[in-house]
Amino acid sequence: MNESENKSRTLFERAKNVLPGGVNSPVRAFSPYPFFVERANGSKLYDVDGRSYVDYCNAYGAMIFGHAYPEVMEAVKAQFTKGTLYGVPTVQEVEFAELIQKVSPCVEMVRLVNTGTEATMHAIRVARGYTGRKKIVKFEGCFHGSHDNVLVKAGSGATTFGTPNSLGIPGDTTKTTIVLPYNEIAAVEEVLKREGNDVAAVIVEPVLANVGLILPKSDYLASLRKLTSQYGVVLIFDEIITGFRLALGGAQEYFNVKPDMVTLGKVLGGGFPVAAFGGKAEIMRNVSPVGGVYQAGTFSGNPVSTVAGYAVLSILEQRKSEIYPQLEKCARELSGALFDLAENYRLPVQVYSIASLYQIFFTDQEVIDYSCAKLSDVKMFNAYFHELLRQGVFVPPSQFETCFTSMSHLAGDIQLTIEAFDRALSVVSKECSV
């Protein structure tokens, strides 16, 4: 195709005039320009230039069944004829909340919201209201949305207060946010011994999936549970990504560790905007209108999103014995092929997978935390990404994201992808030898 006829390029030039950076979320931007999607179905994305891509981004994990899944689409179409927004309670939101409560181990009560950022922001506020304490602990590399209290990086030393990771956030805002290294339980113990009476919550991604894919050490989550209980600190599992992905009950079920609160999103909505925060009833009863912690949203419990979410969770519950093994088999096959091919090309890589998630790091060091991940060779990853794209395989365009399998990935997709892995790693190998 002649570059001047490339519709995605033309659209990107237009988009830059009206959208900052030409995108509505920074993770969608990559050089020289992103492709623009016209439609999606099953395992494939189809762009405005007529190209198709096997999709392992899956809307950053949201599309567990793949795109335009018939049972979800039919439920949504039926709701459209009844209206899209009421501003008053519905049967659907009650049934949806009951199903979330049923399948999520720690959820006794739940509040529906629209985004993961909302869910984590309000969960932290509720934890502070419940405990009467101000400080929170988060971990390097854990992403909990783009609100002020969690959009921070570590300062000097392992247990310093975080400094804002973005312009526009007053430094004082993050003085109550303590940032620690992930997978180092001794750092948590030290902070709670010293400041436990001032710490309202520890919030953590049970599996890090926003800095590549980093798995918890075998006893890490259980140790977090023990320490937070000891000091009366609310333990929040941010399962926006891992919820319904690792298992029907998310990381709580997978690792058999029950937090006090959980945040949920992505898979929860089946492609529609919905998220939730929930947990112990004694904590959640602090939420307005029955408690003093204010939270509200016009679109919370939107009937279209709740119908879609209910359909997704119902299917997962009914077919969990089939779905989760199939998703894991796919991820293991892909990650195994990546590792073997990289070895053949003598490339320094680490490959990790868990359930339906996998990722490759271009580094010869084991990746156990944020600092290790940042040692990865981004140039090598970019070469790998762009060659995969040329071969019709789309993975998230950053070393510091995670790939996801879906129920729509079939044997033909897997074979095509492994062949694309081979060509991409061959390109990386040649570029490294120059």
C-alpha positions in Angstrom: 0.0 0.0 0.0 1.3 3.5 -0.9 2.0 5.4 2.3 0.0 8.4 1.0 -3.1 6.1 0.8 -2.7 4.9 4.3 -6.0 5.8 6.1 -4.6 5.2 9.6 -1.8 7.7 9.0 -4.3 10.2 7.6 -6.6 9.7 10.6 -3.7 10.1 13.0 -2.8 13.4 11.5 -6.4 14.6 11.9 -6.5 13.2 15.5 -3.5 15.1 16.6 -5.3 18.4 15.8 -8.1 17.5 18.3 -6.8 14.9 20.7 -3.6 15.3 22.8 -1.0 13.1 21.1 -3.8 12.0 18.7 -5.2 9.4 21.2 -7.6 9.2 24.1 -5.2 7.1 26.3 -1.4 7.2 26.1 -1.1 3.4 26.0 -2.6 3.5 22.5 0.2 5.6 21.0 3.1 4.1 19.2 5.6 5.1 16.5 5.1 6.1 13.8 1.4 6.0 14.3 -1.2 3.6 15.6 -3.6 1.7 13.3 -7.2 2.7 13.5 -9.7 -0.1 14.0 -12.9 -0.3 11.9 -14.4 -3.4 13.5 -13.5 -6.5 15.5 -14.8 -10.0 15.7 -13.6 -13.0 17.6 -9.8 -13.1 17.8 -9.4 -10.4 15.2 -9.1 -6.6 14.8 -9.7 -5.1 11.3 -8.3 -1.7 10.6 -9.5 1.0 8.2 -6.9 -0.1 5.6 -8.3 -3.6 5.3 -5.7 -5.4 7.4 -6.5 -7.9 10.1 -4.6 -8.7 13.3 -4.8 -11.6 15.7 -5.4 -9.6 18.9 -3.5 -10.4 22.2 -4.2 -7.0 23.7 -7.9 -7.8 24.0 -8.6 -4.2 25.2 -5.9 -4.7 27.8 -7.6 -7.9 29.1 -11.2 -6.9 29.0 -12.3 -9.2 26.2 -12.0 -12.6 27.7 -14.3 -14.2 25.1 -12.9 -12.2 22.2 -14.7 -9.4 20.3 -18.4 -9.1 19.6 -19.2 -12.3 21.6 -22.7 -13.3 20.5 -24.3 -14.1 23.9 -23.1 -10.7 25.3 -24.1 -8.8 22.2 -27.6 -10.3 22.2 -28.1 -9.3 25.9 -27.1 -5.8 25.1 -29.3 -5.5 22.0 -32.3 -6.6 24.0 -31.6 -3.9 26.6 -31.2 -1.1 23.9 -34.9 -1.4 23.1 -35.7 -0.7 26.8 -33.5 2.4 27.1 -29.9 3.1 28.0 -30.0 5.3 31.1 -32.6 5.9 33.8 -31.0 7.6 36.8 -33.0 5.3 39.1 -32.4 1.8 40.4 -33.0 -1.3 38.2 -33.5 -5.0 38.6 -30.4 -5.6 36.5 -28.0 -3.9 38.9 -29.3 -5.8 41.9 -28.9 -9.2 40.0 -25.5 -8.1 38.8 -24.3 -7.2 42.3 -25.7 -10.5 43.7 -23.7 -12.4 41.1 -20.5 -10.4 41.9 -21.0 -11.2 45.5 -21.5 -14.9 44.8 -18.3 -15.4 42.8 -15.9 -13.0 44.5 -14.6 -14.4 47.8 -14.2 -11.2 49.8 -17.3 -9.4 48.5 -20.2 -9.1 51.0 -21.3 -5.7 49.6 -20.4 -4.0 46.4 -20.8 -0.5 44.7 -20.8 -0.3 40.9 -18.9 2.5 39.2 -17.7 3.1 35.7 -13.9 2.8 35.5 -11.0 1.2 37.4 -9.7 4.6 38.4 -13.0 5.3 40.1 -13.0 1.9 41.8 -9.5 2.3 43.3 -10.0 5.9 44.3 -13.2 5.2 46.2 -11.9 2.0 47.8 -9.0 4.0 49.2 -11.4 6.7 50.5 -13.6 4.1 52.1 -10.6 2.4 53.8 -9.6 5.8 55.2 -13.1 6.5 56.4 -13.4 3.1 58.0 -10.1 3.3 59.8 -9.8 7.0 60.5 -6.2 6.9 59.2 -4.6 8.9 56.4 -1.7 7.0 55.0 -1.7 4.3 52.3 1.0 1.9 51.1 1.3 1.0 47.4 4.1 -0.8 45.4 6.4 0.2 42.7 5.1 -0.8 39.3 1.5 -1.3 40.5 -0.9 0.9 38.5 -4.1 1.8 40.3 -5.6 4.3 37.9 -4.8 8.0 37.3 -6.0 9.7 40.4 -3.7 11.8 42.6 -3.0 9.5 45.6 -1.7 6.6 43.5 -0.1 8.2 40.5 3.3 8.3 42.2 6.8 6.7 41.9 9.2 5.8 44.7 11.5 8.5 46.1 15.1 7.7 47.3 15.3 4.6 49.4 12.9 1.7 49.7 10.4 3.2 52.1 10.1 6.9 51.3 7.0 8.8 50.5 6.1 8.9 46.8 6.5 12.0 44.7 4.0 12.8 42.0 4.5 10.9 38.7 2.6 13.6 36.8 2.4 17.3 36.5 -0.7 18.8 38.0 -0.5 16.8 41.3 0.4 18.9 44.3 3.3 17.4 46.2 1.4 17.5 49.5 -1.2 15.1 47.9 1.2 12.2 47.9 2.8 12.8 51.3 0.4 10.2 52.7 1.3 7.6 50.0 4.2 5.3 50.9 5.8 3.5 48.0 7.5 0.2 48.5 9.2 -2.4 46.3 6.9 -5.3 45.3 7.8 -8.8 46.5 9.8 -7.6 49.5 7.7 -8.4 52.5 10.4 -7.2 54.9 9.9 -3.6 53.6 6.2 -3.8 54.4 6.8 -5.2 57.9 9.3 -2.4 58.6 6.8 0.3 57.6 3.9 -1.2 59.5 6.0 -1.6 62.6 6.9 2.0 62.5 3.7 3.6 61.1 1.0 1.0 61.3 -1.3 3.1 63.4 -1.4 5.7 60.7 -1.8 3.4 57.7 -5.4 3.0 56.5 -4.7 0.6 53.6 -2.3 -1.5 51.6 -3.3 -1.6 48.0 -1.6 -4.1 45.6 -2.1 -5.7 42.2 -1.8 -9.4 43.3 0.0 -10.0 39.9 1.6 -7.0 38.4 0.3 -6.6 34.8 1.0 -2.9 34.1 4.8 -3.2 34.1 5.0 -6.3 32.0 4.0 -9.4 33.9 5.5 -9.9 37.4 4.4 -12.8 39.6 4.2 -12.7 43.4 6.7 -14.9 45.3 5.1 -18.0 46.8 4.3 -16.6 50.2 4.1 -12.8 49.4 0.4 -12.3 49.3 -0.3 -14.5 52.3 2.3 -12.6 54.2 0.6 -9.3 53.2 -2.6 -10.7 54.5 -1.1 -11.6 57.9 0.7 -8.3 58.4 -2.2 -6.1 57.5 -4.5 -8.1 59.8 -2.0 -7.7 62.6 -1.9 -3.9 62.3 -5.6 -3.4 61.5 -4.8 -2.2 58.0 -7.3 -2.7 55.2 -5.9 -5.0 52.5 -7.1 -4.0 49.0 -6.5 -6.3 46.1 -6.7 -4.3 42.9 -8.1 -6.9 40.6 -9.1 -4.7 37.7 -6.9 -6.9 35.5 -6.7 -10.2 37.4 -10.4 -10.3 38.4 -12.2 -13.1 36.5 -8.9 -13.6 34.5 -6.9 -15.9 36.8 -10.0 -17.7 37.9 -13.7 -17.0 38.4 -12.9 -15.7 41.8 -9.8 -13.9 40.6 -6.5 -13.8 42.4 -8.3 -14.3 45.7 -9.3 -17.7 44.5 -6.2 -18.5 42.6 -3.8 -17.8 45.5 -6.3 -18.6 48.3 -5.8 -15.2 50.0 -8.8 -13.2 51.0 -8.4 -9.4 51.2 -10.7 -7.0 53.0 -11.6 -5.1 49.8 -11.3 -5.7 46.0 -11.6 -3.5 42.9 -12.9 -5.1 39.7 -13.2 -4.0 36.1 -12.2 -4.9 32.5 -13.6 -8.5 32.2 -16.4 -7.4 34.5 -18.1 -5.4 31.7 -17.5 -7.5 28.7 -16.4 -4.5 26.7 -18.7 -2.0 28.3 -17.7 0.6 30.9 -18.3 -0.8 34.3 -16.1 -1.4 37.4 -16.8 -2.1 41.1 -15.3 -1.9 44.5 -16.5 -4.2 47.3 -15.5 -6.1 50.4 -16.6 -6.7 54.0 -20.0 -5.4 54.9 -18.7 -3.6 58.0 -16.4 -1.6 55.7 -18.8 -1.0 52.8 -21.5 0.3 55.2 -19.4 3.4 55.5 -20.4 4.3 51.9 -23.2 6.9 51.4 -26.1 7.0 51.7 -25.8 4.8 54.8 -22.4 5.9 55.8 -20.3 9.1 55.8 -18.0 8.3 52.9 -19.4 10.0 49.8 -19.5 8.4 46.4 -21.8 9.0 43.5 -22.1 8.7 39.7 -24.8 9.3 37.2 -23.7 6.4 35.0 -23.1 4.0 37.9 -25.2 0.9 37.4 -25.9 1.8 33.8 -28.4 -0.8 32.6 -26.5 -1.5 29.3 -23.2 -2.2 31.2 -24.9 -4.2 33.9 -26.7 -6.4 31.4 -23.4 -7.0 29.6 -21.6 -7.7 32.8 -24.2 -10.1 34.1 -24.0 -12.0 30.8 -20.2 -12.3 31.1 -20.2 -13.5 34.7 -23.0 -15.9 34.1 -21.1 -17.6 31.2 -17.9 -17.7 33.2 -19.7 -19.3 36.1 -21.5 -21.9 34.0 -18.5 -22.8 31.9 -15.6 -22.2 34.2 -14.3 -25.8 34.1 -14.0 -25.5 30.3 -13.0 -21.8 29.9 -10.1 -21.4 32.4 -8.1 -24.5 31.4 -8.5 -23.5 27.7 -7.3 -20.0 28.3 -4.3 -21.2 30.3 -3.4 -23.8 27.7 -3.3 -21.1 25.0 -1.1 -18.8 27.2 1.3 -21.6 28.1 1.6 -22.7 24.4 2.4 -19.2 23.3 4.8 -18.4 26.2 6.5 -21.8 25.7 7.1 -21.2 22.0 8.4 -17.7 22.8 10.9 -19.0 25.2 12.1 -21.9 22.9 12.4 -19.6 19.9 14.3 -17.0 21.9 16.7 -19.7 23.1 17.3 -20.8 19.5 18.2 -17.2 18.6 20.3 -16.9 21.8 18.4 -13.8 22.9 18.5 -12.7 26.5 14.8 -13.0 27.6 12.6 -13.8 30.5 9.1 -15.2 29.6 6.3 -15.4 32.2 2.8 -16.7 32.1 -0.1 -17.2 34.6 -3.6 -18.4 33.7 -4.5 -16.3 30.5 -1.7 -13.8 30.8 1.8 -13.9 29.3 4.7 -11.6 28.5 8.3 -11.6 27.3 11.0 -9.3 28.8 14.2 -8.7 26.8 16.6 -9.0 29.7 18.9 -11.7 31.0 17.9 -10.9 34.6 15.0 -12.5 36.5 12.1 -10.0 36.7 10.7 -9.9 40.2 9.9 -6.2 40.7 9.7 -2.8 39.0 13.4 -2.2 39.1 14.2 -5.5 37.3 11.5 -4.8 34.7 13.1 -1.4 33.9 16.3 -3.1 33.0 14.6 -4.7 29.9 15.8 -3.6 26.5 13.0 -1.5 25.1 14.6 -1.2 21.6 14.6 -5.0 21.3 10.9 -5.1 22.3 10.0 -2.3 19.8 11.6 -4.3 17.0 9.7 -7.4 18.1 6.4 -5.5 18.4 6.7 -3.9 14.9 7.6 -7.1 13.2 4.7 -8.9 14.8 2.4 -6.1 13.6 3.8 -6.6 10.0 2.9 -10.3 10.4 -0.7 -9.5 11.5 -0.3 -10.1 15.2 -1.1 -7.3 17.7 0.3 -7.3 21.2 0.2 -4.3 23.5 2.8 -1.8 22.1 5.0 -1.6 25.2 7.4 -3.8 27.0 5.6 -2.7 30.2 2.2 -4.2 29.4 0.8 -7.7 29.3 -0.6 -10.0 26.6 -4.0 -11.8 27.1 -5.5 -14.9 25.5 -9.2 -15.2 24.8 -11.7 -18.0 24.1 -11.7 -16.9 20.5 -8.1 -17.8 19.9 -8.2 -21.0 17.9 -5.5 -23.4 16.7 -5.0 -21.5 13.5 -4.5 -18.3 15.4 -1.9 -19.9 17.6 0.0 -21.4 14.7 0.1 -18.1 12.8 1.2 -16.4 16.0 4.1 -18.8 16.7 5.3 -18.4 13.1 5.1 -14.6 13.6 7.1 -15.0 16.9 9.8 -16.8 14.9 10.1 -14.1 12.3 10.0 -11.3 14.9 12.7 -12.8 17.1 14.8 -13.5 14.0 14.6 -9.8 13.2 15.5 -8.9 16.8 18.5 -11.3 16.7 19.8 -9.7 13.4 19.4 -6.2 14.7 21.2 -7.1 17.9 24.2 -8.5 16.0 24.7 -5.3 13.9 
